């Protein structure tokens, strides 16, 4: 158990809908990363938050947005869903407060499996 | 753009064999992460290294900065080592990871 929690574990929805994925980082970790894992693209970095502020953006679509709240939990919002958005979505938190992925070990949550029908 | 190339894609070996998984990366990557993804999907961070060598139990990770190459070794492999192993590059600063495509390892009893 990494100490990172994600809810829900599974989500099935229809095209055009909007969903929210939730992540609670390890106690004391300030940095949260969101990743998408799909069959064709593999793992991709979406976005990073550090202590409530957006820190870095990766391959995140404009239909997707995220935020980190004062209690450090984070939410990833996916809207106007398409079939291709079906994937595993992971969040990770980093053990040191630097927010630097070249020095911080990342602890991954169990993931949310999103199926868009 | 940071890139990470991993080989082999698939590897099947017998229990007890010495396993090596390789990872090459581009300029701009300053640290390598090795991750293990279990069949159920969960991801575990094994190592993060920017120089030298690290060892944890039967797992050894090395990195050669000049050659931009890293290897993950498993000694005395066991069927419970069967998983997907992923290397991921970190570019330094506030960036997420750039992932290799993973090596699907099967250890047969």
Interface residues (C-beta under 8 A of the other chain):
Chain A: X2 X33 X35 X42 X43 X44 X45 X46 X47 X48 X50 X55 X56 X58 X88 X90 X92 X99 X100 X101 X102 X103 X104 X105 X106 X107 X108 X110 X111 X113
Chain B: X30 X31 X33 X35 X41 X42 X43 X44 X45 X48 X50 X86 X88 X90 X91 X92 X93 X94 X95 X96 X97 X98 X99 X101 X102
